[in-house]
Amino acid sequence: MPDPTDRPWAASYAPGVPLDIEVPAGSLVDLLDEAVQRFGPRPALDFFGATTTYEELGEQVARAAGALRQLGVQRGDRVALILPNCPQHVVAFYAALRLGAIVVEHNPLYTADELRYQLADHRPDVIVAWDKVAPLARQVAGRTEATVLAVGLPSALPRAQRWALRLPLPRVRKVRAAMTAPAPGIESWDRLVAQSAPLPADHPKPVAEDVAVLQYTGGTTGRPKAAILTHRNLRANAAQGRAWLPGFRDGEEVIYAVLPLFHAYGLTLCLTFALSTGATLVLFPRFDVDMVLDAVRRRAPTFLPAVPPIYERLATAARKRGVDLTSVRFAISGAMSLPASTAQLWESVSGGLLVEGYGMTESSPVALGNPVSENRRIGTVGVPFPSTEVLVVDRDDHSRAVAPGERGELLIRGPQVFAGYWERPAETADVVLPGGWIRTGDVVVMDEDGFFTVVDRIKELIITGGFNVYPTEVEEALRRVPGIADAAVVGLPSDQGGEDVEAAVVLEPGADFDEAAVRAACKERLAAYKVPRRIVVVEELPRSVIGKVLRRQVRDQLQQQQATGTA
C-alpha cells in the first residue's frame, strides 16, 4: 500500500485552518457535559419557538437515561430511534449513549419491509418511535421483543401552540394529523421520562473507543448494513468540522436542522457538531420552505448545512417573499453534487459562500470539503479535511497510486473512519484495507492543487435528494410485482442535481404492463424516494458471463433512450 508523501492541498486551506487536529479524548457524553458546563443558560434547542437551554438539555438527558435504565438498558444494548427532528430525538440520542448503549437511527418514513429488515438485523432492546409509526414499529419488531415507546411531537411545542392544536377546526385537524396519531397500548416516552429519576451522576460513562451509533448504509454494494461508528469517530468529525470554519463563534451561532437527524450528514452536523460548539439548533420535523422562512424571522440562521434542492427552493422562495437570508454566513452542501447554478443563486440571495463537501457514512461522514474562502472551486468536492489522509489508486491494484490528473479510486484514512460493518466481517474486509484505509467506491481525479472531482462511481449506490437508494432493495420490490420476471435499477443524472431512480424490467410471457400500477405496488414496500421515476420494459437484461446483471450497461441504455426519446 503506497503512503501519501505530501499534501498539495495545504496551500488551499482557508486562513487559520490547521492541517491536523487534536482529536478530543472523551466520548459524546463528555461532549454534551462539556457543552452544558460551557453554555448552560444559552438555548441549545428551538422547536417552533419552544426553547431548551443547555442546562435543561443536560437535565432531560439524565432523566431519560434513568428511564431507559429502568427498562433494563445496559452497556452495548441497542436503542432504535425512529423519529423526525424534534427535541425528544436529541434527548433520546444522548440518553442512550449515557448508559453506554448503542443508538441505531431509522427513517420514520420506512415501510414495514424496510423497518423489519433493519430491526431484525441489529435486534434492539428498546425502540423510541414517533407515535405515528410506533404501532408499525411494534408490529414489525417481531422476535426482537423490544420495548416500544411512543413520542408525541405536540408535547414539545410552545404551550400556546399545544392549546391551538385542540381547536375543532378543519385546518387544525389537518396539522394535528400530520404531527401526531394515537398509539394505543404503547407507553408514552414523555410520560415515562417525566416520571423517572435522573441517572446517578456516578453511573459509568462510555469511553471514546466504545460503539456509539449503528448507521445503515449500502456501503459499496448490496442491501443496507450497519456501519459501526465509535464515539471517537463522531467526536473527531465534529472537531474536524469546527476546525474547517474560520470565523465560527462558539456559543453564538444558530444552526438550522433541516437535514434529518437520522441521516449521517444531519447526525454529525446537527447532533454532534452543533452541540459541541454551543450553537442553538433550530429543529424542523420535515423540510418545508414556508416553515423554514417563517423561522428566519424568529431566529435567523447563521449556518445552514443542506443539500442542493433545499438551497434552490429556499433561495427562490426567499427572493419572492422578500425574506432576508444574509444572516447565513456558512452554507455547506453535501450528499449529492452541487450544480453551479444552485451555488450562484444561493450566493446572489444570501451574499455568503456555498461550498460543497464529500463524505460517506463510513467516514462519519465528512472527509473532504471546499475551503470556506475564495479558494473554493465549484464543481469539485474540495480537499481533505484536517487529519484526513487520502490516496487515489488504480481501481484494480490498490497498491499502485495514480498520478494527479489520472482517474483512480479514492481511499480514505483518518480518525473519523468507521470500525467496520455490524456482524459482517466479509463485507468489512472488502472495504477496509491494510493500514486502516477504506475504499470509497468512487472514482476521482485530483488536480495539481489537491482538489478532487468525483467522475464516476464503482459502487452502484444511487443518491437521490440526498438519500441513499440501494438498487438491490428496489429490484426485489419490483420482482414481487405480478407480471415482472426480472429487474435492474440504476441512477440517472437529475435536472435538480443528484440522480433519479430508474428501472428496466423484463415481463413474464403474456403479461401486460401498467407503469402507474407498478409504481403504486412499489410504494407499498418502499419509501417514496426509492420508487423508480421511470420504468422501461426491455426484452432482456445485459449480463456477464457468470450471469450477473451489468447495471452499467443498463444505465447507458436507459440514458441513450432518454436522450433520443425512444422510451
C-alpha positions in Angstrom: 0.0 0.0 0.0 1.6 3.3 -1.0 1.8 6.2 1.5 0.9 9.8 0.8 4.1 11.8 0.6 2.8 15.3 0.6 -0.4 17.3 0.9 -0.6 19.6 -2.1 -3.9 21.0 -0.9 -2.2 22.6 2.2 -1.9 26.0 0.4 -5.6 26.0 -0.5 -6.9 25.8 3.1 -8.7 28.8 4.4 -6.6 31.0 6.6 -6.4 29.7 10.1 -7.5 26.1 9.3 -4.9 23.6 10.6 -3.7 20.6 8.6 -4.2 18.4 11.7 -6.4 18.5 14.7 -6.1 17.0 18.2 -8.9 14.5 18.4 -10.9 15.0 21.7 -10.2 12.3 24.1 -13.7 11.7 25.6 -17.0 10.3 24.4 -20.1 12.0 23.0 -21.4 12.0 26.6 -18.4 14.1 27.6 -19.1 16.4 24.6 -22.6 17.1 26.0 -21.3 17.5 29.6 -18.7 20.0 28.4 -21.3 21.9 26.4 -23.7 22.1 29.4 -20.8 23.4 31.6 -19.7 26.0 29.0 -23.0 27.2 27.6 -25.5 26.4 30.4 -28.1 29.2 30.0 -27.8 29.5 26.3 -30.6 28.0 24.2 -29.5 24.6 22.9 -32.7 23.7 21.0 -35.5 25.7 19.4 -38.7 23.8 18.3 -41.2 26.2 16.8 -40.2 28.8 19.4 -40.1 26.4 22.4 -36.5 26.6 23.7 -34.4 24.2 25.7 -31.2 25.6 27.3 -28.1 23.5 27.6 -28.6 23.2 31.3 -32.2 21.9 30.7 -31.0 19.6 28.0 -28.4 18.0 30.4 -31.2 17.5 33.0 -33.5 16.0 30.5 -30.8 13.6 29.2 -30.1 12.5 32.8 -33.8 11.8 33.4 -34.2 10.0 30.1 -31.2 7.9 30.8 -32.7 7.0 34.2 -35.9 5.9 32.3 -34.0 3.7 29.9 -32.1 2.2 32.8 -35.5 1.3 34.4 -36.3 -0.6 31.2 -33.1 -2.6 31.6 -30.9 -0.9 29.0 -27.3 -1.6 29.6 -23.9 -1.0 28.0 -23.8 -2.4 24.5 -27.6 -2.8 24.1 -29.2 -1.3 21.0 -31.7 1.6 21.3 -33.5 2.2 18.0 -34.7 5.7 17.2 -37.4 6.1 14.6 -38.1 9.8 14.9 -38.3 13.1 12.9 -36.3 16.1 14.1 -37.6 17.1 17.5 -36.2 17.7 21.0 -37.1 14.2 22.1 -34.8 12.9 19.4 -31.8 14.8 20.8 -32.6 13.7 24.3 -33.1 10.1 23.5 -29.9 10.0 21.5 -27.7 11.3 24.3 -29.6 9.3 27.0 -28.9 6.0 25.3 -25.3 7.0 24.9 -25.1 8.0 28.6 -25.8 4.3 29.5 -23.1 3.0 27.1 -25.9 1.8 24.8 -25.7 1.9 21.0 -28.0 4.2 19.1 -29.4 2.9 15.8 -31.1 5.6 13.6 -34.0 4.8 11.3 -36.0 6.8 8.8 -39.6 7.2 10.2 -40.9 7.0 6.6 -39.7 3.5 6.1 -42.2 0.9 5.0 -42.8 -2.2 7.1 -40.5 -4.4 5.0 -37.6 -1.9 5.3 -38.0 -1.4 9.0 -38.5 -5.1 9.7 -35.2 -5.9 7.9 -33.2 -3.5 9.9 -34.7 -4.2 13.3 -34.1 -8.0 12.8 -30.5 -7.2 11.8 -29.5 -5.3 14.9 -32.1 -6.6 17.4 -32.9 -3.6 19.6 -33.8 -3.7 23.2 -35.8 -0.5 23.2 -37.4 1.4 20.3 -38.3 5.0 20.7 -40.6 5.9 17.8 -42.8 8.8 16.6 -46.3 8.0 17.7 -47.4 7.9 14.1 -45.1 5.0 13.4 -44.9 3.4 16.8 -47.7 0.8 16.1 -45.9 -0.2 12.9 -42.6 -0.5 14.8 -44.2 -2.8 17.4 -45.8 -4.8 14.6 -42.5 -5.4 12.7 -40.2 -5.8 15.7 -41.1 -9.4 15.7 -38.8 -11.7 17.7 -36.7 -8.8 19.0 -39.1 -8.5 21.9 -38.1 -4.8 22.1 -40.0 -2.4 24.3 -41.6 0.3 22.2 -42.1 3.9 23.4 -44.2 6.5 21.6 -43.1 10.1 21.1 -45.8 12.8 20.5 -44.4 15.9 18.8 -47.1 18.3 20.3 -45.7 17.9 23.8 -42.5 19.7 22.6 -44.4 22.7 21.2 -44.8 26.0 22.9 -47.8 26.0 25.3 -49.9 28.2 23.1 -49.4 26.0 20.0 -50.3 22.9 22.0 -53.6 24.5 23.0 -54.3 25.7 19.5 -53.9 22.1 18.2 -57.0 21.2 20.2 -59.3 23.5 18.3 -62.0 21.7 16.3 -61.2 23.4 13.0 -60.5 21.5 9.7 -57.2 23.2 9.2 -56.1 22.5 12.7 -57.2 18.8 12.4 -55.0 18.5 9.3 -52.0 20.0 11.1 -52.6 17.8 14.1 -52.9 14.6 12.0 -49.5 15.4 10.3 -47.8 15.7 13.7 -49.3 13.0 15.9 -51.6 9.9 15.9 -52.9 7.6 18.6 -50.6 4.8 19.6 -52.9 2.5 21.7 -51.3 0.3 24.2 -47.8 1.8 23.7 -46.2 3.6 26.6 -45.5 7.3 26.2 -41.8 8.3 26.1 -42.6 11.7 27.5 -44.6 10.4 30.4 -42.0 7.7 31.3 -39.2 10.3 31.3 -41.2 12.8 33.3 -41.9 10.1 36.0 -38.3 8.8 36.2 -35.5 9.9 38.5 -32.3 11.1 36.9 -29.5 8.6 36.3 -27.0 8.9 39.2 -24.0 11.1 38.2 -21.6 8.3 39.2 -23.0 5.8 36.7 -20.2 4.6 34.4 -19.8 6.6 31.2 -18.8 5.2 27.8 -15.2 5.7 26.6 -14.0 7.0 23.2 -13.5 3.6 21.6 -17.0 2.3 22.5 -19.5 1.9 19.7 -21.9 4.9 19.7 -24.0 4.5 16.6 -25.0 2.0 14.0 -25.8 3.8 10.8 -27.3 1.8 8.0 -25.7 2.2 4.6 -25.3 0.2 1.4 -21.6 0.5 1.6 -20.2 -0.2 -1.8 -22.8 -2.9 -2.8 -25.8 -4.8 -1.7 -28.5 -4.4 0.9 -28.2 -1.9 3.8 -25.8 -2.9 6.5 -24.9 -1.1 9.7 -21.7 0.9 9.8 -20.1 0.9 13.3 -19.3 4.5 14.4 -17.5 4.9 17.6 -17.6 7.9 20.0 -14.1 8.8 18.8 -15.2 8.7 15.1 -18.1 11.1 15.7 -16.2 13.4 18.0 -13.3 13.6 15.6 -15.6 14.5 12.7 -17.3 17.2 14.8 -13.9 18.6 15.7 -12.7 18.5 12.1 -15.8 20.4 11.1 -15.2 23.0 13.7 -11.6 23.5 12.5 -12.9 23.9 8.9 -14.9 27.0 9.7 -12.7 30.1 10.3 -14.7 32.8 12.0 -17.2 30.4 13.6 -18.1 31.7 17.0 -18.6 29.2 19.8 -21.7 29.9 21.8 -23.2 32.4 19.3 -24.2 30.6 16.1 -27.7 29.4 15.1 -27.8 26.2 13.0 -30.9 25.1 11.1 -31.6 21.3 11.3 -33.4 20.9 8.0 -31.4 17.8 7.4 -32.9 14.7 9.1 -31.0 13.7 12.2 -31.4 10.0 11.2 -29.1 10.7 8.2 -25.3 10.5 8.8 -25.0 14.1 7.4 -27.6 15.5 9.8 -26.4 13.4 12.7 -22.9 14.9 12.6 -23.6 18.5 11.6 -26.6 18.8 14.0 -26.5 16.3 16.8 -22.7 16.4 17.5 -21.1 19.4 15.8 -23.8 21.9 16.7 -23.9 21.0 20.4 -20.1 20.8 20.7 -19.9 24.4 19.7 -22.7 25.8 21.9 -24.9 26.6 18.9 -28.6 26.9 19.0 -30.1 24.1 17.0 -33.4 25.0 15.3 -35.3 21.8 14.7 -37.7 21.2 11.8 -39.6 17.9 11.8 -39.6 18.0 8.0 -38.3 20.3 5.4 -41.0 22.8 4.4 -40.0 26.1 2.6 -42.6 28.2 4.4 -41.8 26.7 7.8 -38.1 27.5 7.4 -38.7 31.0 6.1 -41.1 31.8 8.9 -38.4 30.7 11.4 -35.9 33.1 9.9 -37.9 36.0 11.2 -38.0 34.4 14.7 -34.4 33.2 15.0 -32.2 33.9 12.0 -29.8 31.2 11.0 -26.0 31.7 10.7 -25.1 28.2 9.5 -27.2 26.1 7.1 -26.0 22.6 6.2 -28.2 21.2 3.5 -28.5 19.6 0.1 -28.7 21.4 -3.3 -32.5 21.2 -3.8 -33.1 22.8 -0.4 -30.8 25.7 -1.3 -32.5 26.1 -4.6 -36.0 26.2 -3.1 -35.1 28.4 -0.2 -33.3 31.0 -2.3 -36.1 31.1 -4.9 -38.8 31.5 -2.2 -36.9 34.0 -0.1 -36.4 36.2 -3.1 -40.1 36.0 -3.9 -41.2 36.7 -0.4 -38.6 39.2 0.5 -37.1 37.2 3.3 -33.6 38.2 4.3 -31.1 35.3 4.3 -27.9 37.4 4.7 -27.5 36.1 8.3 -26.3 32.8 6.8 -22.5 33.1 7.0 -21.8 29.4 6.5 -23.6 27.1 4.0 -22.2 23.6 3.3 -23.8 21.3 0.7 -23.4 17.6 0.7 -24.9 14.2 -0.1 -25.1 15.0 -3.8 -23.4 17.1 -6.5 -23.8 20.8 -6.3 -24.8 22.4 -9.6 -23.0 25.7 -10.3 -26.4 27.4 -11.0 -27.6 26.5 -7.5 -24.4 27.9 -5.9 -24.8 31.1 -7.9 -28.4 31.5 -7.0 -27.8 31.0 -3.3 -24.9 33.3 -3.2 -26.8 36.0 -5.0 -29.6 35.9 -2.4 -27.6 35.3 0.8 -24.4 37.1 0.0 -22.4 34.3 1.5 -20.4 31.4 0.1 -22.0 28.0 -0.6 -19.4 25.3 -0.6 -19.6 21.6 -1.4 -18.2 18.7 0.6 -17.8 14.9 0.3 -18.3 12.1 2.6 -19.8 8.7 3.3 -21.4 7.0 6.2 -18.2 5.1 6.8 -16.3 8.3 7.4 -18.8 9.7 9.9 -19.5 11.1 7.2 -17.4 14.1 6.1 -13.9 13.5 4.6 -13.3 16.3 2.1 -14.7 19.9 1.7 -14.2 23.0 -0.3 -12.4 25.7 1.7 -14.8 28.3 3.2 -12.9 31.0 1.4 -12.4 32.4 -2.1 -10.2 29.4 -2.8 -13.2 27.1 -3.1 -13.8 25.5 -6.6 -17.3 24.9 -7.7 -17.6 21.5 -9.4 -15.1 19.8 -7.1 -15.7 18.2 -3.7 -12.8 20.1 -2.3 -9.7 19.0 -0.4 -9.2 16.6 2.5 -10.3 17.6 6.0 -7.7 18.2 8.7 -6.1 14.9 9.9 -7.5 13.1 6.9 -5.3 11.2 4.5 -6.3 10.3 1.0 -4.9 8.2 -1.8 -6.0 7.8 -5.4 -5.2 4.3 -6.6 -5.6 2.1 -9.5 -9.1 0.5 -9.4 -7.7 -3.0 -9.9 -4.5 -2.6 -8.0 -4.9 -0.7 -4.7 -1.1 -0.9 -4.1 -0.5 1.4 -7.0 -1.1 5.1 -6.7 -2.1 7.1 -9.8 -0.6 10.4 -10.8 -2.5 13.8 -10.4 -4.9 14.2 -13.3 -5.4 10.4 -13.7 -8.6 8.6 -12.7 -8.5 6.2 -9.7 -10.4 5.0 -6.7 -10.4 7.3 -3.7 -9.1 5.8 -0.4 -9.5 7.5 2.9 -7.8 7.2 6.3 -8.4 9.2 9.4 -9.8 9.3 12.9 -13.4 9.6 11.6 -13.1 6.3 9.6 -15.6 3.7 10.9 -14.9 0.4 12.7 -16.4 -1.9 10.2 -19.9 -3.3 9.5 -22.1 -4.8 12.2 -21.7 -8.6 12.3 -20.4 -8.6 8.7 -16.7 -9.5 8.6 -16.7 -10.4 4.9 -18.2 -7.1 3.9 -15.8 -5.3 6.2 -12.8 -7.0 4.7 -14.0 -5.9 1.2 -13.9 -2.2 2.3 -11.2 -1.9 5.0 -7.7 -2.3 3.5 -4.4 -2.9 5.3 -3.2 0.2 7.2 -6.7 1.4 8.1 -7.5 2.7 4.6 -11.1 2.4 3.4 -12.3 2.1 -0.1 -14.9 4.7 -1.1 -16.0 3.1 -4.3 -15.8 6.5 -6.0 -13.6 7.3 -9.0 -11.9 10.7 -8.7 -9.3 12.9 -10.3 -7.0 15.1 -8.1 -5.6 18.2 -9.7 -2.2 19.6 -9.0 -3.5 21.8 -6.2 -5.1 18.8 -4.4 -8.7 19.5 -5.3 -10.8 16.4 -6.0 -13.5 15.8 -8.6 -15.8 12.8 -8.5 -16.0 11.5 -12.0 -17.6 8.0 -11.6 -18.8 5.5 -9.1 -17.6 2.0 -8.7 -20.3 1.3 -6.2 -23.8 1.2 -7.6 -25.5 3.1 -4.8 -28.0 5.8 -6.1 -28.1 9.1 -4.4 -31.4 10.9 -4.8 -32.4 14.0 -2.9 -29.5 13.4 -0.6 -30.7 9.9 0.4 -29.1 6.6 -0.4 -31.1 4.1 -2.5 -29.8 0.6 -2.9 -30.6 -1.0 -6.3 -31.0 -4.5 -4.8 -33.8 -3.3 -2.5 -35.8 -1.7 -5.3 -35.2 -4.7 -7.7 -36.5 -7.1 -5.0 -39.7 -4.9 -4.7 -40.1 -4.9 -8.5 -39.7 -8.7 -8.8 -42.5 -9.1 -6.3 -45.0 -7.3 -8.6 -47.1 -9.8 -10.6 -46.0 -10.0 -14.2 -42.4 -8.8 -13.7 -39.8 -11.5 -14.2 -36.7 -9.5 -13.7 -35.5 -6.0 -13.0 -32.4 -3.8 -12.9 -32.3 -0.4 -11.1 -29.9 2.4 -11.8 -29.4 6.1 -11.2 -29.5 8.6 -14.0 -28.5 12.3 -13.6 -31.3 14.5 -12.4 -32.0 18.1 -13.6 -32.0 19.1 -9.9 -28.6 17.5 -9.2 -28.0 14.0 -7.9 -29.8 11.2 -9.5 -33.2 9.8 -10.4 -34.1 6.2 -9.7 -34.9 4.4 -12.9 -35.6 0.8 -13.7 -35.5 -1.7 -16.6 -37.9 -4.6 -16.3 -38.4 -7.9 -18.1 -42.0 -9.1 -18.2 -43.3 -12.6 -17.8 -44.7 -14.1 -21.1 -48.1 -12.6 -21.9 -48.0 -10.1 -19.0 -49.4 -6.6 -19.5 -47.5 -3.6 -18.3 -49.1 -0.6 -16.4 -46.3 1.7 -15.2 -48.5 3.6 -12.8 -49.7 0.3 -11.2 -46.2 -1.0 -10.9 -45.1 2.2 -9.2 -48.1 2.0 -6.8 -47.1 -1.5 -5.9 -43.6 -0.4 -5.2 -44.9 2.3 -2.9 -46.4 -0.4 -0.6 -42.9 -1.7 0.0 -40.5 1.2 -0.4 -40.2 4.8 0.8 -41.4 7.2 -1.8 -37.9 8.4 -2.7 -36.9 4.9 -3.6 -39.7 4.3 -6.1 -38.5 4.5 -9.7 -39.4 7.7 -11.5 -39.4 5.8 -14.8 -39.8 2.1 -15.6 -38.9 0.8 -19.0 -39.8 -2.6 -20.4 -36.9 -4.5 -22.1 -36.7 -7.9 -23.7 -33.7 -9.0 -21.6 -31.1 -7.5 -19.3 -27.4 -7.5 -20.2 -25.4 -10.0 -18.1 -21.8 -11.0 -17.6 -20.5 -14.5 -18.4 -21.4 -15.6 -14.9 -24.9 -14.2 -15.2 -24.6 -11.0 -13.2 -26.7 -8.1 -14.4 -24.5 -5.4 -15.8 -26.1 -2.3 -14.3 -23.6 0.0 -16.1 -24.9 -1.2 -19.5 -28.5 -0.8 -18.3 -27.7 2.7 -17.2 -26.1 3.5 -20.6 -29.1 2.0 -22.4 -31.7 4.0 -20.4 -29.7 7.2 -20.7 -29.5 6.7 -24.5 -33.2 6.1 -24.7 -33.9 9.2 -22.6 -31.7 11.3 -24.8 -33.2 10.1 -28.1 -36.8 10.0 -26.8 -37.2 6.3 -27.7 -38.6 5.4 -24.3 
